[in-house]
Amino acid sequence: MKNAYEVKDPDFELSPFTGMTKKHYVELAKYLLERAFKHVNSMETHISFPIVSGKTYPQPNSPDWRYKSADFEALERTFTLAGPLIHLDPETTINGIKLRDYYSLHIYNAFTPGHANSLPMPEELPDSNYQFTCEFGGLFKTLLLMPDTIWSQYTKEQKDEMVITISKWAHHRTTQNNWRIFNICALSFLKKYGYEIDDNLLKSHLLWITSYHSGDGWYLEQTYNYYSISLFIVYTTIWNRAFGDEYYPEISAMIEKSAQELMESLPWFFGRDGYINMWSRSICYRTWVSGAFPVAFMLKEKPGLDAGWARRLCSGSLLQFVSKPEFYYNDIPSLGFYVQKEYMVQNYSCADSPFLMFLPFICLALPDDSPFWTAKENEGMWEEIGDNSNKTVLESPGLVLVNHGKTGTSEIVPGKVYYDDPNYSKLLYNTHFPWEDHNPQGGTSMEYSYRSQDPRDVRGDDVNFYLTGLTVDNDSDKNREFTISQSMLFNGVRENVLYRQAIMRKPPNNGVGYIIDLAEITIPGGVIRVDRSRLAFEHELTLGHFGLPHFNGQKAVINQFEKDNKKVITASISGRRVALITYSGWDKLESLMHSNRNAEAEESTVIYARKKRMDKNPAMELMVTLLLHRMDNEEWMEEELSPIKELEIIDIMPSGSALGANITLNSGEKYVVDFKDIDGKRTS
């Protein structure tokens, strides 16, 4: 028997694509908790999961409060599943334990000073911000939406005891912007139920949050990422309905408006089958962004989002993971994406953290007659795309969403990235080809990888690139490794061509001499890259395609040939194929096997283009490349590998800019790639 979730008695009348209806969401929530509660022996046993070695917390040398934090995280984040089940049926039991009684008891213990499992008070710890604040926010978000789950079970005396701890953490120091939402939820809950709070502090947090709204329904986080959806939209919409509408109607209206804006593009972040894209940090939270689908039907006004499409995508994203046996580690969701993987997790995560991925189960708070439950599943706008590709440009966060009707995959093309982090800095992210970790030897998937051959770098005595003759510290060993872009800039879309810039080195190392100007033309099942290299000194460069995982020991099949002045390399595994074609600006095409860099398997293959320029003053070059993907086992057709009918590279464009191109496709479409004033069009 498959050791994973399977949809039993699917309803293909109401849900022709996934078979999932409300009863299946209930069954899935119970299934996931039944696995989790294998770690709970009795009503008195505090839920806790085995510690995972590596960078995540806590580790053997961690202080006691880190262990307390992990235990509280397990309690709060499993309540993401338990709370909705209790809301539907207060008598729900898991493995013989009544959920309502269990969570009432252990949350009371956590908030009551003196108990063995009680949380520390902020004043008992060095003045800083702590994970406890995050979990308070998650808990009180759920209780704002479903207070009947456990809050009504306490006596007034018990509530008064607990409020001491709740209030101290609600009023405590927070960090950055999205964390303010956690304090907002806890403070608002206290005020809603008659407890005194610092109203000025609550208002201050709210004004800070609204200040980060950037447009298109997006908010600035460390950079633009899924937190903008899951926290700034999901948490705050729940806050609106439970508290904000009454106490802060102006702020509530602003949040409502931004949520409506977000819903216009939300479905395009998902593949046709509902697959979520492995993008941005906190990857182990996976489907938490799918929580925006049920939230759409908590808005005051009807959202511009088809309910049947919303449920189809929400269900599909959950099935993407819960139906895979390898997804589970110690009977709970693994710290990774599909499987347990160290490279893609952060040090603020612990074994319990992935339970936040079940945020979509707030859908169980929707009434039975909500459109989310009653509408028939459909594929929304995908049917209209056909074999073409749809493109959505979100200027404010600098994101472009590409949906390939030919393959059913969706892509996120990021444009405002401030640091070299593979969570954000890839050239693009595809729902069905999860990204691979950086390879310091070159050939990194979906990245330009750069290695300096400047003798000043090679010898480790890096002469400042101005005229002083002074030196700066330089690590020659580090310079022997390939590096990825240090930041990505968004330069806009003109005449259906997307322009960005990859900055391969930042000042003080003369960032102006390390620019790759990016121009991208979307075609069915892929992209034509017409990128201008402005790399001022001796260097090597690679451009990698998607990584292909090796399943059951089966390596990718590689094919390589040259035809009509272009170089072609293809790679295939069962159900997936990629092709890379170079027209100009590259020396050769290669493939490389990777170990422990792929999200799905221990081994993988990447095909990539490579070049080496050893002139002291390398010329600018136009690197014209075609990257294609398929989701089947069919052979590549000649016309697929040759979409370009005419390619004209021009030294000086009619606009006066240097080194551009005119491109005519076999379809008859014409494109002009013109980098005129690209440096002045940066937004970051």
Disulfide bonds with the S-S distance in Angstrom:
none
